[in-house]
């Protein structure tokens, strides 16, 4: 028999948002919004022209709209680090 606590944990993990749960709702991340050509507004078929950092009741989060942060600088390796020494 499955414990109710286990069900709650599973349900909680199923509802987590991609990139974390602390994402502020903005038109920039909405499924409906499209960025304008000047990049200063969002064009929404539901509400018209909206500011970047506002949202309406039609807001639906789309994780693919997120812009990734800057990639970390990778450490440089030398050829010697990849050599196999038969001992």
N, C-alpha and C positions, 0 to 999 in steps of 0.2 A: 504494500500500500504506500502511496506517495504522500509525503508530509506536506501540509499546506505551506509551510515555510519554504520548502524546495520549489513549489509552484510559484510563489511570490518572487523568489530570486530569479527564476527562469523568465518570468514575465517582465521583470525589471530589465534584465539583460537584453531582451528582445526589443525593448522600446528605447534603448540608448541611441542617441543621434550619432552619426558619423562625425568625427572630430570632437566629440565630447558633448555634454549636456548643457554647457554654459554658453551657448551661442545666442547672441542678442538678435531678435527678430528684426530684420531690415529688408526693404524691397530689393536690395542688392543680392540677397540670397533666396529670393522667392522664385518659385517655379514659373510664375506667369511673367515676371518682369524681364525686360530687355534693356540694356544700357543704351542711352542715346549716343549719337555720333560724337558729341562733344564730351561725353563721359561725366557730365554733371547732374544727370537726372536719369530716372528709370521710366521707360515707357511701358505702361501696364494696360492690357486690354480690358481689365475690370474697372480701373479707377482713372485711367488717363495718365498724364505726366505726374510723377511722384518724385520727391527728393530721395537721395540715396539712402539716408538713414532713418526713414519712416517706414511704417507698415500699416496695412489695413486688416480687416476681418477675413479677407480672402487669402491671406498669407499662408503659403505652404512651403516649408523648408525644402530646398534642393541642395544636397551636399556637393553636387558637381559644380555648383556656381562658386564655390570657395576658391580663392587664389592661394596657392601654397606659399608658405613662408620661404625665405631665402635658404638655398641649400647650404649645408655646412661645408666648410673647407675640408677636403680629404687630406689625410696625412700622406706624405711622399714616401715611397718605399724604394729600397735599392735592390739590385739583382741578388746580392749576397743573402738577403733575408729569405729568398725563395729557393736557395740551393739546398739540396739534400746531401748531407755528409754521411757516407757509409762508415760506420764505426763498429 
